[in-house]
Amino acid sequence: MVGNDIPFFDASKVRSRPLTIWDMQNGVRLVDPPPGAFTFRFPKAVVNSKGRLYLFWGETSNPGLVEAFRWQTIPITSIWWATYDRESGWSKPEQVIAGSLLDWSSVTSAEALVGEDGDIAFALPGSSRQTRTLFRTTADRWHLTPIPAGGAYAHLAGKGEHLFFAYVDAAVGSRQSDVNSVFMIRSDNGGVTWKPPILVSRSGLLGAYELHLVSMRDGSLHLVWVQDNGNGSSVIRHVSSSNGGTRWSPPQDLPIIAAPGGASLAVSSDQCSGIHVLYQDSQMGPEDMRLGYAYWRSRWIGPNRLFPKYRVGGDAAFNRITDNRILVVFLAQKAGSEPKSAAWMLYSQGLSGNDGGLTHARQ
Protein backbone atom coordinates (compact mmCIF):
# COMPACT_ATOMS: atom_id res chain seq x y z
CA MET A 1 0.00 0.00 0.00
CA VAL A 2 1.28 3.46 -0.85
CA GLY A 3 -0.11 6.80 0.23
CA ASN A 4 0.55 10.22 1.69
CA ASP A 5 0.99 10.38 5.46
CA ILE A 6 -0.91 13.54 6.48
CA PRO A 7 -1.81 13.29 10.20
CA PHE A 8 -4.06 16.35 10.47
CA PHE A 9 -6.05 18.28 7.84
CA ASP A 10 -5.96 21.58 9.71
CA ALA A 11 -3.64 24.60 9.59
CA SER A 12 -0.51 22.49 10.10
CA LYS A 13 1.99 22.02 7.30
CA VAL A 14 2.33 18.71 5.46
CA ARG A 15 5.67 17.23 6.46
CA SER A 16 8.39 16.95 3.83
CA ARG A 17 8.58 13.73 1.79
CA PRO A 18 5.21 12.42 3.11
CA LEU A 19 5.30 9.13 1.18
CA THR A 20 4.53 5.96 3.11
CA ILE A 21 4.81 2.40 1.77
CA TRP A 22 3.49 -0.55 3.79
CA ASP A 23 3.49 -4.32 3.47
CA MET A 24 -0.12 -4.77 4.60
CA GLN A 25 0.01 -8.57 4.76
CA ASN A 26 2.75 -8.43 7.40
CA GLY A 27 1.83 -5.06 8.91
CA VAL A 28 5.27 -3.46 8.53
CA ARG A 29 6.59 -0.36 6.82
CA LEU A 30 8.31 -1.55 3.68
CA VAL A 31 10.91 1.02 2.65
CA ASP A 32 11.89 4.70 2.91
CA PRO A 33 10.93 7.01 -0.01
CA PRO A 34 13.16 7.46 -3.08
CA PRO A 35 15.93 10.06 -2.63
CA GLY A 36 15.25 13.67 -3.53
CA ALA A 37 13.23 16.71 -2.46
CA PHE A 38 9.91 15.35 -3.69
CA THR A 39 6.37 15.80 -2.34
CA PHE A 40 5.07 12.49 -3.79
CA ARG A 41 1.54 13.66 -4.54
CA PHE A 42 -1.06 10.94 -5.15
CA PRO A 43 1.46 8.06 -5.35
CA LYS A 44 0.53 4.88 -7.21
CA ALA A 45 2.50 1.65 -7.21
CA VAL A 46 2.52 -1.81 -8.73
CA VAL A 47 4.76 -4.85 -8.19
CA ASN A 48 5.59 -6.83 -11.33
CA SER A 49 5.98 -10.59 -11.60
CA LYS A 50 9.71 -10.32 -10.87
CA GLY A 51 9.13 -8.59 -7.53
CA ARG A 52 10.14 -5.09 -8.64
CA LEU A 53 8.08 -2.20 -7.32
CA TYR A 54 7.18 0.58 -9.78
CA LEU A 55 6.23 3.89 -8.13
CA PHE A 56 4.57 6.85 -9.93
CA TRP A 57 3.73 10.21 -8.37
CA GLY A 58 2.91 13.83 -9.17
CA GLU A 59 4.87 16.99 -8.40
CA THR A 60 4.02 20.68 -8.43
CA SER A 61 6.07 23.61 -9.70
CA ASN A 62 6.25 24.94 -6.12
CA PRO A 63 7.30 22.02 -3.90
CA GLY A 64 7.43 24.01 -0.65
CA LEU A 65 5.48 22.96 2.42
CA VAL A 66 1.77 23.83 2.30
CA GLU A 67 -1.22 23.55 4.60
CA ALA A 68 -2.73 20.09 4.62
CA PHE A 69 -6.18 21.27 3.56
CA ARG A 70 -4.68 22.73 0.34
CA TRP A 71 -2.82 19.52 -0.52
CA GLN A 72 -5.33 18.22 -3.07
CA THR A 73 -5.98 21.57 -4.77
CA ILE A 74 -2.47 22.52 -5.95
CA PRO A 75 -2.05 21.75 -9.70
CA ILE A 76 0.23 18.88 -10.69
CA THR A 77 2.80 19.90 -13.31
CA SER A 78 4.95 16.77 -13.71
CA ILE A 79 4.78 12.99 -13.26
CA TRP A 80 7.79 11.04 -11.93
CA TRP A 81 8.67 7.39 -11.48
CA ALA A 82 11.23 5.17 -9.77
CA THR A 83 11.66 1.43 -9.18
CA TYR A 84 12.71 -0.55 -6.13
CA ASP A 85 13.98 -4.05 -5.45
CA ARG A 86 15.58 -5.46 -2.32
CA GLU A 87 18.97 -6.07 -3.89
CA SER A 88 19.69 -2.67 -5.47
CA GLY A 89 17.27 -0.37 -3.62
CA TRP A 90 15.71 2.63 -5.38
CA SER A 91 16.55 3.64 -8.92
CA LYS A 92 17.21 7.31 -9.63
CA PRO A 93 13.83 9.09 -9.97
CA GLU A 94 13.04 10.18 -13.53
CA GLN A 95 10.49 12.61 -14.91
CA VAL A 96 8.03 10.93 -17.26
CA ILE A 97 5.98 13.87 -18.51
CA ALA A 98 5.44 17.56 -17.72
CA GLY A 99 2.61 19.96 -18.45
CA SER A 100 0.90 23.06 -17.16
CA LEU A 101 -2.16 21.21 -15.86
CA LEU A 102 -1.90 17.42 -15.61
CA ASP A 103 -4.98 15.44 -14.63
CA TRP A 104 -3.49 13.36 -11.81
CA SER A 105 -5.30 12.43 -8.62
CA SER A 106 -6.63 9.40 -6.78
CA VAL A 107 -9.32 8.71 -9.43
CA THR A 108 -7.98 9.94 -12.76
CA SER A 109 -5.28 7.43 -13.69
CA ALA A 110 -5.66 3.83 -14.73
CA GLU A 111 -4.23 0.95 -12.77
CA ALA A 112 -1.05 -0.59 -14.13
CA LEU A 113 -1.15 -3.84 -16.11
CA VAL A 114 1.47 -6.41 -15.22
CA GLY A 115 2.57 -8.86 -17.91
CA GLU A 116 3.81 -12.40 -17.34
CA ASP A 117 7.25 -11.31 -18.59
CA GLY A 118 7.50 -8.63 -15.91
CA ASP A 119 6.69 -5.69 -18.20
CA ILE A 120 4.02 -3.18 -17.22
CA ALA A 121 1.66 -0.78 -18.98
CA PHE A 122 0.26 2.33 -17.30
CA ALA A 123 -2.02 5.11 -18.60
CA LEU A 124 -0.66 8.48 -17.49
CA PRO A 125 -2.03 11.99 -18.05
CA GLY A 126 -1.38 13.44 -21.48
CA SER A 127 -0.33 16.93 -22.50
CA SER A 128 -4.00 17.99 -22.59
CA ARG A 129 -7.29 16.84 -21.09
CA GLN A 130 -8.19 15.26 -24.44
CA THR A 131 -5.30 12.76 -24.43
CA ARG A 132 -3.59 10.18 -22.27
CA THR A 133 -0.06 8.79 -22.47
CA LEU A 134 0.64 5.06 -22.44
CA PHE A 135 3.74 4.24 -20.38
CA ARG A 136 5.24 0.81 -21.14
CA THR A 137 8.34 -1.02 -19.97
CA THR A 138 9.96 -3.55 -22.30
CA ALA A 139 13.19 -5.31 -21.31
CA ASP A 140 13.71 -2.71 -18.55
CA ARG A 141 13.30 0.21 -20.97
CA TRP A 142 10.32 2.53 -20.89
CA HIS A 143 8.39 4.00 -23.80
CA LEU A 144 5.71 6.67 -24.16
CA THR A 145 3.01 6.57 -26.83
CA PRO A 146 -0.14 8.75 -27.07
CA ILE A 147 -3.66 7.46 -26.44
CA PRO A 148 -6.12 9.53 -28.53
CA ALA A 149 -8.71 9.80 -25.77
CA GLY A 150 -9.15 11.83 -22.63
CA GLY A 151 -12.00 12.33 -20.23
CA ALA A 152 -12.16 11.28 -16.60
CA TYR A 153 -12.04 8.01 -14.63
CA ALA A 154 -9.62 6.49 -17.16
CA HIS A 155 -9.00 2.76 -16.86
CA LEU A 156 -6.70 0.44 -18.79
CA ALA A 157 -7.11 -3.33 -19.12
CA GLY A 158 -6.00 -6.15 -21.39
CA LYS A 159 -3.12 -8.54 -21.94
CA GLY A 160 -0.09 -8.48 -24.19
CA GLU A 161 -0.70 -6.52 -27.37
CA HIS A 162 -4.48 -6.30 -26.81
CA LEU A 163 -5.24 -3.22 -24.71
CA PHE A 164 -8.58 -1.67 -23.78
CA PHE A 165 -8.98 1.88 -22.48
CA ALA A 166 -12.27 3.04 -20.92
CA TYR A 167 -13.11 6.60 -19.91
CA VAL A 168 -15.96 9.01 -19.22
CA ASP A 169 -16.57 12.09 -21.37
CA ALA A 170 -19.37 14.13 -22.94
CA ALA A 171 -20.68 12.63 -26.18
CA VAL A 172 -19.73 14.90 -29.07
CA GLY A 173 -22.50 15.77 -31.52
CA SER A 174 -25.37 14.79 -29.24
CA ARG A 175 -28.58 16.69 -29.95
CA GLN A 176 -29.40 16.63 -26.27
CA SER A 177 -27.31 17.80 -23.34
CA ASP A 178 -24.82 15.12 -22.39
CA VAL A 179 -22.56 14.68 -19.38
CA ASN A 180 -20.23 11.82 -18.51
CA SER A 181 -21.04 9.17 -21.10
CA VAL A 182 -19.00 5.94 -21.07
CA PHE A 183 -16.58 5.18 -23.92
CA MET A 184 -13.97 2.54 -24.73
CA ILE A 185 -11.19 2.30 -27.32
CA ARG A 186 -8.92 -0.67 -28.08
CA SER A 187 -5.49 -1.37 -29.51
CA ASP A 188 -4.29 -4.65 -30.98
CA ASN A 189 -0.63 -3.68 -31.29
CA GLY A 190 0.36 -2.70 -27.77
CA GLY A 191 -0.88 0.88 -27.97
CA VAL A 192 0.90 1.94 -31.17
CA THR A 193 -2.45 2.64 -32.87
CA TRP A 194 -6.01 2.74 -31.52
CA LYS A 195 -9.39 2.00 -33.09
CA PRO A 196 -12.19 4.61 -33.02
CA PRO A 197 -14.03 5.00 -29.69
CA ILE A 198 -17.10 2.89 -28.92
CA LEU A 199 -19.97 4.56 -27.06
CA VAL A 200 -20.94 2.09 -24.34
CA SER A 201 -23.50 4.17 -22.43
CA ARG A 202 -24.91 7.61 -23.27
CA SER A 203 -25.60 9.64 -20.16
CA GLY A 204 -27.91 12.43 -21.22
CA LEU A 205 -28.38 14.65 -18.18
CA LEU A 206 -27.63 11.81 -15.73
CA GLY A 207 -23.89 11.16 -15.67
CA ALA A 208 -21.65 8.16 -15.10
CA TYR A 209 -18.98 8.37 -12.36
CA GLU A 210 -16.11 6.32 -10.91
CA LEU A 211 -15.70 4.03 -13.90
CA HIS A 212 -13.74 0.75 -13.62
CA LEU A 213 -12.73 -1.62 -16.41
CA VAL A 214 -12.02 -5.30 -15.62
CA SER A 215 -10.58 -7.91 -18.00
CA MET A 216 -11.26 -11.54 -17.02
CA ARG A 217 -9.17 -14.63 -17.78
CA ASP A 218 -11.82 -15.84 -20.24
CA GLY A 219 -11.30 -12.69 -22.34
CA SER A 220 -14.53 -10.97 -21.33
CA LEU A 221 -14.58 -7.28 -20.46
CA HIS A 222 -16.60 -5.78 -17.61
CA LEU A 223 -17.42 -2.15 -16.88
CA VAL A 224 -18.63 -1.07 -13.44
CA TRP A 225 -19.53 2.50 -12.51
CA VAL A 226 -21.78 4.66 -10.36
CA GLN A 227 -24.73 5.90 -12.41
CA ASP A 228 -26.71 8.97 -11.42
CA ASN A 229 -30.31 7.75 -11.26
CA GLY A 230 -31.93 11.15 -10.73
CA ASN A 231 -33.27 12.93 -7.63
CA GLY A 232 -29.98 12.37 -5.77
CA SER A 233 -30.13 8.56 -6.03
CA SER A 234 -27.42 6.28 -7.47
CA VAL A 235 -26.96 2.74 -8.73
CA ILE A 236 -23.85 0.66 -9.34
CA ARG A 237 -24.14 -0.34 -12.99
CA HIS A 238 -22.53 -3.39 -14.64
CA VAL A 239 -22.21 -4.23 -18.34
CA SER A 240 -20.03 -6.86 -20.02
CA SER A 241 -18.74 -7.79 -23.47
CA SER A 242 -17.51 -11.13 -24.80
CA ASN A 243 -16.33 -9.81 -28.19
CA GLY A 244 -13.73 -7.19 -27.35
CA GLY A 245 -16.14 -4.36 -26.64
CA THR A 246 -18.05 -4.37 -29.94
CA ARG A 247 -21.33 -5.28 -28.23
CA TRP A 248 -22.31 -4.90 -24.59
CA SER A 249 -24.85 -6.65 -22.39
CA PRO A 250 -27.93 -4.86 -21.05
CA PRO A 251 -27.09 -2.98 -17.82
CA GLN A 252 -27.61 -4.61 -14.44
CA ASP A 253 -28.17 -2.03 -11.69
CA LEU A 254 -27.73 -2.26 -7.93
CA PRO A 255 -29.35 0.60 -5.95
CA ILE A 256 -27.08 2.11 -3.29
CA ILE A 257 -27.29 5.06 -0.92
CA ALA A 258 -24.45 7.30 -2.09
CA ALA A 259 -24.16 10.65 -3.82
CA PRO A 260 -23.28 10.46 -7.55
CA GLY A 261 -19.51 10.86 -7.78
CA GLY A 262 -19.07 10.48 -4.03
CA ALA A 263 -19.16 6.71 -3.55
CA SER A 264 -15.35 6.21 -3.67
CA LEU A 265 -15.85 3.00 -5.66
CA ALA A 266 -13.17 0.30 -5.51
CA VAL A 267 -13.34 -2.81 -7.72
CA SER A 268 -11.47 -6.12 -7.77
CA SER A 269 -12.07 -9.41 -9.62
CA ASP A 270 -11.58 -13.02 -8.53
CA GLN A 271 -10.66 -16.30 -10.22
CA CYS A 272 -14.33 -17.30 -10.57
CA SER A 273 -15.17 -14.37 -12.89
CA GLY A 274 -16.77 -12.52 -10.00
CA ILE A 275 -16.42 -8.81 -9.23
CA HIS A 276 -16.08 -7.40 -5.72
CA VAL A 277 -17.10 -3.77 -5.10
CA LEU A 278 -16.47 -1.46 -2.14
CA TYR A 279 -18.13 1.94 -1.76
CA GLN A 280 -18.97 4.59 0.83
CA ASP A 281 -22.53 4.14 2.11
CA SER A 282 -24.05 7.50 3.13
CA GLN A 283 -27.28 6.22 4.70
CA MET A 284 -26.16 7.53 8.12
CA GLY A 285 -25.33 10.96 6.69
CA PRO A 286 -22.33 12.64 5.05
CA GLU A 287 -20.32 12.71 8.30
CA ASP A 288 -21.02 9.07 9.20
CA MET A 289 -20.08 7.05 6.11
CA ARG A 290 -19.95 3.26 6.35
CA LEU A 291 -18.17 0.77 4.11
CA GLY A 292 -20.59 -0.86 1.66
CA TYR A 293 -19.88 -4.09 -0.21
CA ALA A 294 -21.48 -5.86 -3.19
CA TYR A 295 -20.58 -8.84 -5.37
CA TRP A 296 -21.41 -9.52 -9.01
CA ARG A 297 -21.34 -12.89 -10.73
CA SER A 298 -24.06 -13.12 -13.40
CA ARG A 299 -26.17 -11.00 -11.03
CA TRP A 300 -25.72 -8.64 -8.10
CA ILE A 301 -25.54 -9.92 -4.52
CA GLY A 302 -25.89 -7.31 -1.77
CA PRO A 303 -25.34 -4.59 -0.89
CA ASN A 304 -24.06 -5.25 2.62
CA ARG A 305 -22.04 -3.30 5.16
CA LEU A 306 -18.55 -4.34 6.19
CA PHE A 307 -17.29 -3.40 9.66
CA PRO A 308 -20.46 -1.54 10.75
CA LYS A 309 -18.80 -0.36 13.99
CA TYR A 310 -16.54 1.96 12.00
CA ARG A 311 -17.18 5.12 10.00
CA VAL A 312 -14.90 5.39 6.98
CA GLY A 313 -13.16 8.34 5.36
CA GLY A 314 -11.23 8.65 2.13
CA ASP A 315 -10.80 5.91 -0.44
CA ALA A 316 -10.93 2.29 0.73
CA ALA A 317 -8.82 -0.16 -1.28
CA PHE A 318 -8.58 -3.90 -1.66
CA ASN A 319 -6.86 -6.57 -3.68
CA ARG A 320 -6.93 -10.33 -4.09
CA ILE A 321 -4.30 -12.19 -2.04
CA THR A 322 -5.32 -15.74 -3.00
CA ASP A 323 -8.18 -17.21 -5.05
CA ASN A 324 -10.65 -16.81 -2.17
CA ARG A 325 -9.07 -14.21 0.10
CA ILE A 326 -9.07 -10.43 -0.22
CA LEU A 327 -7.24 -7.78 1.82
CA VAL A 328 -9.20 -4.59 2.58
CA VAL A 329 -7.46 -1.38 3.69
CA PHE A 330 -9.51 1.58 4.92
CA LEU A 331 -9.27 4.78 6.97
CA ALA A 332 -11.79 4.83 9.81
CA GLN A 333 -12.98 6.07 13.20
CA LYS A 334 -15.01 4.21 15.81
CA ALA A 335 -18.66 4.85 14.93
CA GLY A 336 -19.63 6.26 18.32
CA SER A 337 -16.81 8.81 18.47
CA GLU A 338 -17.00 12.54 17.75
CA PRO A 339 -16.08 12.97 14.04
CA LYS A 340 -14.20 16.26 14.48
CA SER A 341 -12.03 15.20 17.43
CA ALA A 342 -11.47 11.45 17.10
CA ALA A 343 -8.29 10.22 15.41
CA TRP A 344 -8.52 8.59 12.00
CA MET A 345 -6.73 5.24 11.97
CA LEU A 346 -5.66 3.03 9.07
CA TYR A 347 -7.07 -0.50 9.30
CA SER A 348 -6.49 -3.66 7.27
CA GLN A 349 -8.60 -6.79 7.31
CA GLY A 350 -8.37 -10.11 5.51
CA LEU A 351 -11.69 -11.34 4.12
CA SER A 352 -12.54 -14.87 3.04
CA GLY A 353 -14.97 -15.48 0.22
CA ASN A 354 -16.66 -18.01 -2.04
CA ASP A 355 -18.88 -17.94 -5.10
CA GLY A 356 -21.36 -15.78 -3.21
CA GLY A 357 -18.86 -13.06 -2.40
CA LEU A 358 -17.26 -12.36 0.97
CA THR A 359 -18.59 -14.55 3.74
CA HIS A 360 -16.70 -13.65 6.91
CA ALA A 361 -13.70 -11.73 8.20
CA ARG A 362 -10.51 -12.80 9.94
CA GLN A 363 -8.20 -10.24 11.60
HUZI-V435046 format. One record per residue. N is the residue number from 0. RES is the residue in three letters. SS is DSSP state (alpha for helix, beta for strand, coil for the rest). PSI is psi in degrees with one decimal (999 if undefined). NEAR is the number of other C-alpha atoms within 8 Angstrom. Layout:
n = <N N>
res = <RES RES>
ss = <SS SS>
psi = <PSI PSI>
near = <NEAR NEAR>
//
This chain:
n = <0 1 2 3 4 5 6 7 8 9 10 11 12 13 14 15 16 17 18 19 20 21 22 23 24 25 26 27 28 29 30 31 32 33 34 35 36 37 38 39 40 41 42 43 44 45 46 47 48 49 50 51 52 53 54 55 56 57 58 59 60 61 62 63 64 65 66 67 68 69 70 71 72 73 74 75 76 77 78 79 80 81 82 83 84 85 86 87 88 89 90 91 92 93 94 95 96 97 98 99 100 101 102 103 104 105 106 107 108 109 110 111 112 113 114 115 116 117 118 119 120 121 122 123 124 125 126 127 128 129 130 131 132 133 134 135 136 137 138 139 140 141 142 143 144 145 146 147 148 149 150 151 152 153 154 155 156 157 158 159 160 161 162 163 164 165 166 167 168 169 170 171 172 173 174 175 176 177 178 179 180 181 182 183 184 185 186 187 188 189 190 191 192 193 194 195 196 197 198 199 200 201 202 203 204 205 206 207 208 209 210 211 212 213 214 215 216 217 218 219 220 221 222 223 224 225 226 227 228 229 230 231 232 233 234 235 236 237 238 239 240 241 242 243 244 245 246 247 248 249 250 251 252 253 254 255 256 257 258 259 260 261 262 263 264 265 266 267 268 269 270 271 272 273 274 275 276 277 278 279 280 281 282 283 284 285 286 287 288 289 290 291 292 293 294 295 296 297 298 299 300 301 302 303 304 305 306 307 308 309 310 311 312 313 314 315 316 317 318 319 320 321 322 323 324 325 326 327 328 329 330 331 332 333 334 335 336 337 338 339 340 341 342 343 344 345 346 347 348 349 350 351 352 353 354 355 356 357 358 359 360 361 362>
res = <MET VAL GLY ASN ASP ILE PRO PHE PHE ASP ALA SER LYS VAL ARG SER ARG PRO LEU THR ILE TRP ASP MET GLN ASN GLY VAL ARG LEU VAL ASP PRO PRO PRO GLY ALA PHE THR PHE ARG PHE PRO LYS ALA VAL VAL ASN SER LYS GLY ARG LEU TYR LEU PHE TRP GLY GLU THR SER ASN PRO GLY LEU VAL GLU ALA PHE ARG TRP GLN THR ILE PRO ILE THR SER ILE TRP TRP ALA THR TYR ASP ARG GLU SER GLY TRP SER LYS PRO GLU GLN VAL ILE ALA GLY SER LEU LEU ASP TRP SER SER VAL THR SER ALA GLU ALA LEU VAL GLY GLU ASP GLY ASP ILE ALA PHE ALA LEU PRO GLY SER SER ARG GLN THR ARG THR LEU PHE ARG THR THR ALA ASP ARG TRP HIS LEU THR PRO ILE PRO ALA GLY GLY ALA TYR ALA HIS LEU ALA GLY LYS GLY GLU HIS LEU PHE PHE ALA TYR VAL ASP ALA ALA VAL GLY SER ARG GLN SER ASP VAL ASN SER VAL PHE MET ILE ARG SER ASP ASN GLY GLY VAL THR TRP LYS PRO PRO ILE LEU VAL SER ARG SER GLY LEU LEU GLY ALA TYR GLU LEU HIS LEU VAL SER MET ARG ASP GLY SER LEU HIS LEU VAL TRP VAL GLN ASP ASN GLY ASN GLY SER SER VAL ILE ARG HIS VAL SER SER SER ASN GLY GLY THR ARG TRP SER PRO PRO GLN ASP LEU PRO ILE ILE ALA ALA PRO GLY GLY ALA SER LEU ALA VAL SER SER ASP GLN CYS SER GLY ILE HIS VAL LEU TYR GLN ASP SER GLN MET GLY PRO GLU ASP MET ARG LEU GLY TYR ALA TYR TRP ARG SER ARG TRP ILE GLY PRO ASN ARG LEU PHE PRO LYS TYR ARG VAL GLY GLY ASP ALA ALA PHE ASN ARG ILE THR ASP ASN ARG ILE LEU VAL VAL PHE LEU ALA GLN LYS ALA GLY SER GLU PRO LYS SER ALA ALA TRP MET LEU TYR SER GLN GLY LEU SER GLY ASN ASP GLY GLY LEU THR HIS ALA ARG GLN>
ss = <coil beta beta beta coil coil coil coil coil coil coil coil beta coil coil coil coil coil beta beta beta beta beta coil coil coil coil beta beta coil coil coil coil coil coil coil coil coil coil coil beta beta beta beta beta beta beta coil coil coil coil coil beta beta beta beta beta beta beta coil coil coil coil coil coil coil beta alpha alpha alpha coil coil coil coil coil beta beta beta beta beta beta beta beta beta beta coil coil coil beta beta coil coil coil beta beta beta beta beta beta beta beta beta coil coil coil coil coil coil coil coil coil coil beta beta coil coil coil coil coil beta beta beta beta beta beta coil coil coil coil coil coil beta beta beta beta beta beta beta coil coil beta beta beta beta beta beta beta coil coil coil coil beta beta beta beta beta beta beta beta coil coil beta beta beta beta beta beta beta beta coil coil coil coil coil coil coil coil coil coil coil beta beta beta beta beta beta beta coil coil coil coil coil coil coil coil coil coil beta beta beta beta coil coil coil coil coil coil beta beta beta beta beta beta beta beta coil coil coil coil coil beta beta beta beta beta beta beta beta beta beta coil coil beta beta beta beta beta beta beta beta beta coil coil coil coil coil coil coil coil coil coil beta beta beta beta beta coil coil coil coil coil coil coil coil coil beta beta beta beta coil coil coil coil coil beta beta beta beta beta beta beta coil coil coil coil coil coil coil coil beta beta beta beta beta beta beta coil coil coil beta beta beta beta beta beta beta coil coil coil beta beta beta beta beta beta beta beta beta beta beta beta beta coil coil beta beta beta beta beta beta beta beta beta beta coil coil coil coil coil coil coil coil coil coil beta beta beta beta beta beta beta beta beta beta coil coil beta beta beta beta beta beta coil>
psi = <134.4 151.2 -178.8 126.7 97.9 97.5 -39.0 127.7 67.1 -145.5 -3.1 157.1 146.4 132.9 157.7 147.6 60.4 26.3 136.3 136.5 123.7 142.8 98.4 -24.4 -32.5 -5.3 34.5 151.5 133.6 -49.6 153.2 160.4 163.1 153.7 149.0 159.3 68.0 155.9 -13.6 55.3 132.2 60.8 146.4 142.1 155.5 146.2 125.3 179.5 -12.1 4.1 10.0 135.0 127.8 124.1 130.1 144.4 165.3 154.4 158.0 162.1 -16.4 90.3 12.6 166.0 139.4 165.7 145.7 -36.7 -14.3 -1.2 -44.8 -4.5 -11.5 128.4 141.0 131.2 -4.2 151.5 134.7 163.8 157.2 159.2 158.7 136.2 160.5 -28.0 -45.4 -4.6 -149.7 141.0 166.8 125.6 140.5 144.0 130.8 -47.5 150.5 151.7 165.7 -27.4 86.6 136.4 88.3 113.8 -164.7 -15.0 0.2 2.2 140.6 155.3 152.1 146.6 133.8 120.9 161.1 -24.3 4.5 -9.3 159.1 159.2 139.0 132.2 113.4 165.5 148.7 -171.1 -9.1 170.6 -8.9 0.7 160.8 165.5 127.8 118.8 124.3 141.6 134.9 118.7 46.3 18.1 144.6 150.2 148.4 128.3 146.1 146.0 119.6 54.5 149.0 -124.5 -168.7 172.0 45.9 136.7 137.2 139.0 170.1 -168.8 134.6 -128.6 -12.5 107.8 144.0 134.6 115.9 147.7 169.3 131.9 165.5 138.5 121.2 137.6 5.6 137.4 -22.5 161.2 139.8 131.5 134.4 55.4 161.1 128.2 160.7 140.5 161.0 155.4 137.9 12.0 39.1 21.9 4.9 -45.4 156.6 144.1 163.5 152.3 147.1 126.5 112.6 -43.6 119.8 133.7 -38.2 -137.4 -9.0 110.0 164.5 142.0 156.2 54.1 140.4 136.9 129.0 131.2 123.0 166.4 -26.5 4.3 -7.4 152.0 142.8 132.8 132.3 130.7 168.9 122.1 124.6 123.9 6.6 151.2 32.6 3.2 158.5 156.2 152.5 121.2 138.3 133.6 156.7 160.6 136.9 7.6 39.8 21.6 2.8 -43.2 147.0 149.2 160.4 147.4 144.4 121.6 142.1 111.2 135.9 163.9 95.3 144.8 140.5 125.7 -0.5 20.2 -13.8 54.9 135.1 138.9 137.8 147.5 166.9 -180.0 -9.5 20.1 28.7 159.4 124.5 138.8 130.6 147.8 166.2 115.9 122.2 21.5 -33.8 -1.4 162.2 -20.3 9.4 54.9 143.1 164.1 112.3 153.4 140.7 158.8 134.8 128.8 97.2 -30.1 167.4 140.9 127.2 -163.3 158.6 169.4 132.2 141.2 60.8 -12.6 3.9 138.8 140.6 155.4 145.7 -167.0 119.7 155.5 151.9 162.2 154.6 130.1 -50.0 -174.3 -32.0 26.2 132.9 140.6 126.5 134.2 129.6 151.7 130.1 162.2 157.9 138.1 -31.3 2.0 166.2 120.7 -36.7 -16.1 -22.4 147.5 143.1 129.3 149.2 124.4 150.9 146.5 132.4 133.2 132.6 148.9 172.8 -159.7 -15.3 15.4 -160.7 136.6 -37.3 166.7 146.8 130.5 999>
near = <7 10 10 11 7 9 4 6 9 7 7 8 8 11 7 8 9 11 12 11 12 11 10 8 5 5 7 7 8 7 6 6 8 9 7 4 6 8 11 12 8 11 13 9 10 8 10 13 10 6 7 10 11 12 11 11 12 15 14 10 6 4 8 4 8 8 12 13 8 8 9 5 5 7 7 14 13 13 13 13 12 13 10 11 10 5 4 7 7 10 9 7 9 7 9 8 8 10 8 6 8 15 9 11 7 6 7 10 13 11 8 10 11 11 11 6 5 9 13 12 11 12 15 10 13 13 9 9 11 9 14 16 12 14 12 11 11 9 5 6 6 8 9 8 9 10 11 8 8 12 11 8 14 16 14 15 11 10 8 7 10 11 14 11 12 14 15 15 12 8 10 4 4 7 4 5 7 14 13 14 17 14 13 13 12 12 14 10 8 10 13 7 8 11 7 6 8 9 9 9 7 10 12 10 7 12 12 15 13 12 15 12 13 10 10 10 7 4 8 12 13 12 12 12 13 16 13 13 9 7 4 8 13 15 12 12 13 11 12 10 13 10 7 9 10 7 8 10 7 5 7 9 9 9 8 10 9 12 10 12 8 7 12 12 12 11 11 11 11 11 7 5 9 12 11 13 11 14 12 14 13 12 7 9 7 6 6 11 14 15 14 12 13 13 15 11 9 4 6 11 9 7 10 7 9 8 7 9 7 10 13 13 9 7 9 13 9 11 8 12 8 6 7 10 11 13 13 12 11 13 13 12 13 8 9 5 7 6 8 4 5 8 5 7 7 8 8 9 10 11 13 12 12 8 7 8 12 9 9 7 8 7 4>
//
